[in-house]
Amino acid sequence: MTDLTKDPLVLFMPSGKRGRFPVGTPVLDAARQLGVYVESVCGGRATCGRCQVSVQEGRFAKHGITSNNDHLSPVGPKEERYDRVRGIPEGRRLSCSALVQGDLVIDVPQDTVINAQVIRKESDGRVIERNPAVHMCYVEVEEPDMEKPLGDLDRLKAALAQDWHYDELDVDFHLVPRVQSILRKGEWKVTAAIHRDRQDDRPRLIALYPDLKNEAYGIACDIGSTTIAMHLSSLLSGRTVASAGASNPQIRFGEDLMSRVSYVMMNPDGREAMTAAVREALNGLIDKVCEQGGVRREDILDSVFVGNPIMHHLFLGIDPTELGGAPFALAVSGAVEVKSSEIGLPMNEGTRTYMLPCIAGHVGADAAAATLSEGPHRQDEMMLLVDIGTNAEIVLGNAARVVAASSPTGPAFEGAEISSGQRAAPGAIERVRIDPLTLEPRFRIIGVEQWSDEAGFADAAAGTGVTGICGSAIIEVIAEMYLAGIISEDGVVDGTLAERTPRILPTGRTFAYLLHDGEQRITVTQNDVRAIQLAKAALYAGVKLLMDKQGVDHVDRIGLAGAFGTFIDPKYAMVLGLIPDCDLDKVKAVGNAAGTGARMCLLNRGYRREIEETVSKIEKIETALEAKFQEHFVYAMALPNKVDSFPNLAGVVTLPERKVLADGDDGGGRRRRRGRG
Ligand code: FES
């Protein structure tokens, strides 16, 4: 009988799972028994190379383990053959062949690349532990025998049950007519793609390949209302092999979400036209990532999509009309699982699509994915996650409780409604500084390294010219105008400064600030300041409602998601009062967090369960129904805020003394100053 206390102790990293196993246990079996996901396509025949692991050598006092390469059996003939034919990287072993001989710390790498692949772009470099919904299983099927009348498909099922323990296998019908030819083509050696999302689902055969098929891919996609981003990843190594983006062609039906809902309401075929447009763009992107990654479309076996509720509905072919008004009813809020071919995305006939759940009628699967990626629900700190678009999606919480809302910020942050606003493109002003003494600005434009007051700027900018202000710079210029005293805390451009500088221009009853006087005159008008104030007040009021619900007056950490969040400087966002006060070191751009969340769900079905459960617990706040929204909104019109203090911000920025001006006030006579109490 085995003495369990004497059996070697094996610890798997990064999962930290550990257990004792008798000498002679294949490392792959040990991993399986502990529920550690180690890929295997060939079923331990040492031909796929997917099961690679490495030994961490040394003394691990905390675990009482001294781990050493010698604690694995020596390389045997099967492993040697694989190394000769395909090559095993230095320090790696095939876990199906390496046997436990002593205590071990085993590293399970998440990037085992078998066919050297061109890596065009790592999506965000994050390593995602894998446990995909699709499993590739090589089997050798018994040949037909006159004595045993079992059908070819049934013998394939028997082989999968015996080698892979996939009992009670369902089979996609499209494979039934093809099974015989595939088995014969592969000379009874085939690789089955088995799809099982939930552990208690019956496994399903979705694709079948002759011989050893040692690769399978999936796509993860964030359908934004402006842009669509797609990543193509290997399901067997987790590597992102290609990424591509495109504009959402639905823009031609309406810039913002509500105008697209209106389009559906006003036009009999509006929904169909928008669904067709987004699916066409997605098909184009699939072709693009396949071409970039050198992958055949039919080798994509799984896909995950996220999007805001209206994108979610239009993509799935659901009429979004109900989302156009209260009570903002979603057709479906839970996760949607469907065959990709049924939603107009032909890849492999067996390819599945998983769409993350929506949080509420205004807070979509994209916010759910961003939540999964940034994990407020996994931490003790109170984290605020904001995705700023025409509709800001806001999530606030920690491990104890998560609340979510959306705020109608409008398109001002994207440069619309701003007199000199434009999308981020070469020639657009992206950074601004204003000297508080001279009130002279200096700026940088996209595509040019130098600042506008540096030598060489004029030459470098000659190609594009200075064309406008992009969204991130609008935040910056208005914050700088406030810090320089050009606008008051109420956002009024101070006309009295016209005596000091020609940059203050009268515009009827109000004033504007001249940022650039070139071929194109770029000014920041009183209306521009108002538009940004309205947008930021809407966002901040939404955040405050969530803080009220949580009963907190500060947040510990802030994640700014999306393209806008990537480019704005957190300090300026705070000066403007777009976000609440917080330690600036803890305010971070989190990039395309929604896309990362989608990729997590693609590579690990455990994350699908995690976000389904989390979303079911998130409390949804409808800002329009909350009485305090208006009050928060009014206070938030001030810079940074009429009532809330910003102690962290005040530690790094000198906030100007309070200066109160009325719209149209020339500043003379009615101006008063008082300190910030
Ligand atoms: Fe295929 Fe080890 S499982 S090589």
Residues whose N, C-alpha, C, O or C-beta is under 5 A from the ligand:
A	BS01	FES	E39 S40 V41 C42 G43 G44 R45 A46 T47 C48 G49 R50 C51 L94 C96
